[in-house]
Amino acid sequence: MTVTDIDARAPRTRRDSVEQPNCFEGAVADDDAKPSRKSLARLGQTIDLRQNRTSTLVAALFGAIACTVILGLFFGRFSKAETVRGSIESTGGFARLAAQRNGVVTELFVKQGDTLSAGQQLYALKVPETTSGGESSIETELRRLAQTRENTQAQIDRNADFIKRAQSQQSEMDKERASLYRALEAQEETVRRALEKARSSVARLQALVSKGYATRDSLEAHERTAFEYERQLSEVRVKRIDLKRQELEKRREIEALITEKADQKSAAQNSLASIDIRLSAASTEKKMVIRSDISGRVLAVGVTSGESVEAAQFILAIGNPDAQPVIVLDAPAKAVGLAKVGQRVVLKYDAFPFKTFGIHQGTVTSISTAAVRGVPKENGGDIRPIERQSHYRIEVKPDETTIFAYGERQPLTIGTTLSADIVVEKRRLIDWVLDPIRALQGRT
């Protein structure tokens, strides 16, 4: 095979061909070391030297990997999410009622699905009674309050009777004074007319005395008569003024008594109202009738008639099933640091496992600016560790109010619990990688 033949078969491949000279030319042949004809022919052929492609491919592969890693570090993002618990609540008209005290539910006035109005009876709760000296303490309290109420009512009646008699007496006195005033006015008018006549007589006598037709003694007698009428008129006027003064004093005295008795009556009525409240409270100690504060529909009933309940135990839920649901998250402080309104949240409903029905999303609509549940002050004897951080209320509006499950749309049920993933940190990968180095530089 010649070099020309090799180049013809692979013209684009680089080759370095070297012809090896025959090492036996011009040498003295030795019978023992004489090579064979086949060996001489192989040494006389052309040697082909080719470049190794494997190293080039490996280098290119590692270079591509390095570029990919570098680009990923600069343009890749690292996200950290916190998982918080929450529940689905109604946007309006939803209430969860719990037992106010320990006792027995003696009667349920509603059932699930009933429509309620505000003030309607819900259930009756009988609380256990405590006894003292063989007698129920509630019965003793009721009897004592009943006696106090009777005494207070009697006091109210006495005050009311006094006020009524005082007002009647004042009315009679007003009538007597009116007749007395009329008599005084008539007497004053009579005296005034007599005085005018006496003064007229005195004037005529003075004219006659000046002419010598009358004596001085008759004039003086008429003047004394006129003076007496003036005195009587002054006494009548003074008597009327004194009578008015006495009337004002008596009226003030009666009004002060009426006001005092009215105040006593009002205080007794307030005391009676307080006693009635205590009587009602004491009566409810035996049997409490719970009423609804809102209108709506009974969404759930957690007890049956005759069942014993403890304080704060769930009894029933009232709400409007047609109201739009809202997701309320109880987020710890570490989950709200970088959370903001409008942020997207991943939702995983407990009633619809995400491995089967997928995950869903919502949008943050509200974040409380103050903690709704603070750090506990003490453990209270619980051996479990205390979570030393406050909790905040986050409201999320779900993108869909129904879940597609097995070919049907199922609505979100009020009260259903769920988990939500909130992104609290989003950074570049290069920053995350360089953080330990920066931290060391900051220490030095």
TORKOLLO-693134 format. One line per 2 residues: their letters; for each residue x, y, z of C-alpha. Coordinates in steps of 0.2 Angstrom, whole numbers. Layout:
N
a) X/Y/Z | ...
END
This chain:
444
mt) 0/0/0 | 7/17/-5
vt) 4/35/2 | -5/39/-14
di) -18/25/-11 | -21/31/7
da) -23/49/2 | -36/44/-11
ra) -47/35/2 | -46/49/15
pr) -41/65/7 | -47/77/22
tr) -38/67/35 | -21/74/40
rd) -7/61/38 | 11/61/41
sv) 19/47/32 | 37/42/33
eq) 46/29/24 | 58/18/34
pn) 74/13/25 | 79/-5/25
cf) 91/-7/39 | 99/-22/30
eg) 104/-13/14 | 123/-12/12
av) 125/-23/28 | 134/-39/29
ad) 122/-53/30 | 123/-65/44
dd) 116/-82/42 | 109/-83/60
ak) 102/-65/60 | 95/-64/42
ps) 77/-58/43 | 63/-67/33
rk) 56/-60/17 | 39/-56/26
sl) 47/-45/39 | 57/-36/26
ar) 41/-32/16 | 32/-25/32
lg) 47/-14/36 | 47/-7/19
qt) 29/-1/20 | 23/17/24
id) 18/21/43 | 2/32/45
lr) 1/43/60 | -17/50/65
qn) -23/62/79 | -34/56/94
rt) -52/62/93 | -58/56/111
st) -48/69/121 | -56/83/110
lv) -73/77/113 | -71/76/132
aa) -63/93/132 | -78/100/123
lf) -90/91/134 | -82/98/150
ga) -82/115/143 | -100/115/139
ia) -104/109/156 | -94/123/164
ct) -103/136/153 | -120/129/158
vi) -115/129/177 | -109/147/176
lg) -124/153/166 | -135/144/179
lf) -127/152/193 | -129/169/186
fg) -147/168/179 | -154/154/190
rf) -166/159/204 | -167/151/221
sk) -184/152/230 | -187/147/248
ae) -205/144/254 | -214/142/271
tv) -228/131/273 | -242/137/284
rg) -259/131/290 | -276/139/287
si) -294/136/284 | -308/141/272
es) -320/154/279 | -334/164/273
tg) -333/182/268 | -349/186/278
gf) -361/179/290 | -351/164/297
ar) -350/160/316 | -344/145/325
la) -354/143/342 | -346/134/356
aq) -353/129/373 | -352/143/386
rn) -350/131/401 | -349/113/405
gv) -366/104/405 | -379/94/396
vt) -388/99/380 | -406/95/385
el) -414/101/369 | -409/106/351
fv) -421/118/343 | -413/118/325
kq) -405/105/313 | -393/106/299
gd) -400/115/284 | -412/126/294
tl) -414/144/290 | -412/155/305
sa) -416/173/310 | -407/184/323
gq) -413/180/340 | -420/163/337
ql) -417/149/350 | -403/137/345
ya) -401/125/360 | -404/123/379
lk) -389/119/390 | -392/112/408
vp) -377/115/419 | -373/105/435
et) -378/112/452 | -368/113/467
ts) -375/110/484 | -372/117/501
gg) -379/110/517 | -390/98/507
es) -398/113/497 | -394/118/480
si) -384/134/480 | -393/140/465
et) -410/138/474 | -403/148/489
el) -397/162/478 | -414/162/469
rr) -424/163/485 | -413/177/492
la) -414/187/476 | -433/185/476
qt) -434/192/494 | -423/206/490
re) -433/210/474 | -449/210/484
nt) -442/222/497 | -436/234/483
qa) -453/233/475 | -461/238/491
qi) -449/253/493 | -453/258/475
dr) -472/257/479 | -470/268/495
na) -460/281/486 | -473/282/472
df) -487/283/484 | -478/297/493
ik) -475/307/477 | -493/304/472
ra) -500/311/489 | -487/326/489
qs) -493/331/471 | -511/329/476
qq) -508/340/492 | -499/353/482
se) -513/353/470 | -525/356/484
md) -514/370/491 | -514/378/475
ke) -533/379/474 | -534/386/492
ra) -521/399/488 | -530/404/472
sl) -546/407/482 | -536/416/496
yr) -528/427/482 | -545/431/475
al) -552/436/492 | -537/447/495
ea) -539/455/478 | -557/459/482
qe) -552/466/499 | -539/476/491
et) -551/483/479 | -564/488/492
vr) -551/497/503 | -544/505/488
ra) -561/512/483 | -564/518/501
le) -547/526/501 | -552/536/485
ka) -568/542/493 | -560/547/509
rs) -547/557/499 | -561/565/489
sv) -569/570/505 | -553/577/512
ar) -551/587/496 | -568/594/497
lq) -567/598/516 | -550/607/513
al) -559/618/500 | -573/622/513
vs) -561/625/527 | -552/638/517
kg) -569/647/514 | -574/645/532
ya) -589/633/528 | -581/619/538
tr) -571/616/554 | -554/610/556
ds) -559/596/567 | -570/588/553
le) -556/589/541 | -544/580/553
ah) -557/567/556 | -559/563/537
er) -540/564/535 | -538/551/549
ta) -551/540/540 | -541/541/524
fe) -525/537/533 | -534/521/540
ye) -539/516/523 | -521/518/517
rq) -515/508/531 | -527/494/528
ls) -522/494/509 | -504/492/514
ev) -508/478/526 | -518/469/512
rv) -503/471/500 | -490/465/513
kr) -501/450/517 | -502/445/499
id) -483/447/497 | -481/436/513
lk) -493/424/507 | -483/422/490
rq) -467/420/500 | -475/406/511
el) -481/398/495 | -464/398/487
ek) -456/391/503 | -469/377/504
rr) -468/373/486 | -449/372/487
ei) -451/360/502 | -463/349/493
ea) -454/349/477 | -438/344/487
li) -447/330/495 | -454/324/479
te) -437/325/471 | -429/315/485
ka) -442/302/484 | -441/301/465
dq) -422/299/467 | -425/285/479
ks) -438/277/468 | -426/278/453
aa) -412/270/463 | -424/257/469
qn) -429/254/451 | -411/252/445
sl) -408/240/460 | -423/230/454
as) -417/229/436 | -400/223/443
id) -409/210/454 | -419/205/439
ir) -403/202/429 | -395/192/443
ls) -411/182/444 | -411/179/426
aa) -392/174/427 | -396/163/442
st) -410/155/432 | -399/151/418
ek) -387/143/429 | -400/129/429
km) -404/130/411 | -397/141/398
vi) -406/145/382 | -394/150/368
rs) -400/161/354 | -393/166/337
di) -385/183/335 | -385/183/316
sg) -396/177/302 | -391/163/291
rv) -392/144/289 | -386/130/300
la) -371/123/291 | -366/110/304
vg) -372/103/321 | -359/95/332
vt) -369/88/346 | -385/78/349
sg) -399/81/362 | -394/74/379
es) -375/74/375 | -363/81/389
ve) -352/95/383 | -337/104/390
aa) -334/123/389 | -328/129/372
qf) -333/113/364 | -340/115/346
il) -359/115/346 | -365/121/328
ai) -360/133/314 | -371/146/306
gn) -367/155/290 | -372/159/272
pd) -367/145/261 | -369/156/245
aq) -356/169/252 | -339/169/243
pv) -325/159/252 | -309/167/258
iv) -294/157/264 | -287/163/281
ld) -269/158/285 | -262/158/303
ap) -244/163/297 | -229/164/309
ak) -218/179/309 | -205/171/299
av) -218/168/285 | -223/187/283
gl) -207/196/283 | -206/197/264
ak) -224/192/260 | -234/206/251
vg) -252/209/245 | -254/202/227
qr) -242/188/230 | -246/171/222
vv) -248/157/235 | -249/138/232
lk) -264/130/240 | -265/111/245
yd) -283/107/252 | -284/93/265
af) -301/87/258 | -293/85/240
pf) -275/78/242 | -264/87/229
kt) -256/71/224 | -273/66/217
fg) -281/82/213 | -266/93/210
ih) -261/110/218 | -271/126/216
qg) -266/144/218 | -273/160/225
tv) -268/178/228 | -264/187/244
ts) -277/200/247 | -273/206/265
is) -260/204/278 | -263/210/296
ta) -250/223/302 | -251/218/320
av) -250/200/327 | -267/192/330
rg) -259/179/342 | -243/184/352
vp) -229/174/360 | -236/164/375
ke) -229/170/392 | -227/153/400
ng) -229/135/395 | -243/131/408
gd) -236/114/413 | -235/107/395
ir) -219/98/391 | -220/102/373
pi) -208/116/367 | -216/133/365
er) -216/141/348 | -207/158/352
qs) -215/169/338 | -230/179/334
hy) -243/174/322 | -252/185/309
ri) -268/184/299 | -266/182/280
ev) -281/182/268 | -280/173/251
kp) -293/174/237 | -292/157/228
de) -292/157/209 | -306/144/209
tt) -320/141/221 | -323/124/215
if) -312/108/213 | -313/97/198
ay) -314/79/206 | -319/63/196
ge) -327/72/182 | -337/84/193
rq) -335/102/201 | -335/101/220
pl) -337/118/229 | -325/123/243
ti) -333/119/260 | -332/132/274
gt) -321/126/288 | -310/115/277
tl) -292/115/282 | -277/117/270
sa) -259/120/268 | -251/135/259
di) -234/138/252 | -228/156/253
vv) -212/161/245 | -202/171/258
ek) -186/172/249 | -181/173/230
rr) -162/175/226 | -149/171/212
li) -140/155/214 | -123/165/213
dw) -128/175/228 | -133/160/238
vl) -116/152/233 | -106/167/238
dp) -115/171/254 | -103/160/265
ir) -88/169/257 | -96/186/260
al) -100/181/278 | -82/177/281
qg) -76/193/274 | -88/203/285
rt) -81/194/300 | -63/199/296
END
